Amino acid sequence: MGYTKVALEEKIMDMYPEISRHGISVSLNFDEGKNAYIVKFRKDKNELATHLEKKDADDCMNNIKCVYLGVQIAQFIKNFEIHG
């Protein structure tokens, strides 16, 4: 499946609107060796990096929510509420 990392980033932001609501920025890069995207969430000085397998990224682009990524986002937001 062909798509750009910008399109994937926009899709993640669309599927998980809580990212924007909490003022979290997202960046991602593809790691050829891992065949996965490295997704970084950042707010202020806090950052969380996680990986998104290529298959999960493909599913995301097909409007299938990635449960693992959703859990990571929720944990990151929870950490900001506790520490932020």
PLY file of the C-alpha trace (Angstrom):
ply
format ascii 1.0
element vertex 84
property float x
property float y
property float z
element edge 83
property int vertex1
property int vertex2
end_header
0.00 0.00 0.00
1.42 3.35 -0.99
1.00 6.44 1.19
3.21 9.17 2.54
4.26 9.57 6.14
2.41 12.90 6.12
-0.80 11.11 5.11
-0.25 8.53 7.87
0.39 11.27 10.43
-2.81 13.06 9.38
-4.75 9.78 9.60
-3.45 9.14 13.14
-4.49 12.67 14.13
-7.95 12.10 12.61
-8.44 8.71 14.29
-7.23 9.90 17.68
-8.57 13.47 18.15
-7.47 13.40 21.80
-3.92 14.05 20.52
-4.87 17.54 19.34
-7.19 18.17 22.29
-4.27 17.68 24.66
-1.84 19.75 22.59
0.39 16.81 21.73
2.53 16.93 18.60
3.21 13.84 16.51
6.12 13.00 14.26
7.04 9.78 12.58
9.77 8.21 10.52
10.00 4.84 8.83
12.70 2.48 10.10
13.63 0.15 7.24
15.45 -2.27 9.55
12.41 -2.75 11.78
9.88 -2.42 8.94
7.97 -0.11 11.27
7.28 3.56 11.83
8.83 5.20 14.87
6.09 7.47 16.23
7.00 10.25 18.64
4.49 12.11 20.73
5.65 15.29 22.41
4.17 17.83 24.76
6.37 20.45 26.37
9.48 18.60 27.58
7.80 15.20 27.64
8.21 12.71 24.83
7.10 9.17 24.14
8.45 7.13 21.26
6.75 3.95 20.15
6.72 1.87 17.01
3.91 1.17 14.62
4.34 -1.99 12.58
3.95 -1.55 8.82
0.86 -3.80 8.82
-0.73 -1.69 11.59
0.09 1.48 9.64
-1.57 -0.06 6.57
-4.63 -0.92 8.68
-4.70 2.62 10.04
-4.77 3.99 6.50
-7.72 1.66 5.84
-9.61 3.21 8.81
-8.91 0.31 11.17
-7.88 1.65 14.55
-4.62 0.32 15.89
-5.35 -0.83 19.43
-1.69 -0.81 20.47
-1.21 2.77 19.30
-4.44 3.84 21.02
-3.20 2.35 24.31
0.11 4.19 23.95
-1.67 7.48 23.28
-3.98 7.00 26.27
-1.02 6.21 28.55
0.87 9.26 27.32
-2.13 11.52 27.99
-2.57 9.96 31.44
1.09 10.64 32.22
0.66 14.29 31.25
-2.39 14.64 33.49
-0.41 13.21 36.40
2.82 15.11 35.76
1.61 18.06 33.73
0 1
1 2
2 3
3 4
4 5
5 6
6 7
7 8
8 9
9 10
10 11
11 12
12 13
13 14
14 15
15 16
16 17
17 18
18 19
19 20
20 21
21 22
22 23
23 24
24 25
25 26
26 27
27 28
28 29
29 30
30 31
31 32
32 33
33 34
34 35
35 36
36 37
37 38
38 39
39 40
40 41
41 42
42 43
43 44
44 45
45 46
46 47
47 48
48 49
49 50
50 51
51 52
52 53
53 54
54 55
55 56
56 57
57 58
58 59
59 60
60 61
61 62
62 63
63 64
64 65
65 66
66 67
67 68
68 69
69 70
70 71
71 72
72 73
73 74
74 75
75 76
76 77
77 78
78 79
79 80
80 81
81 82
82 83
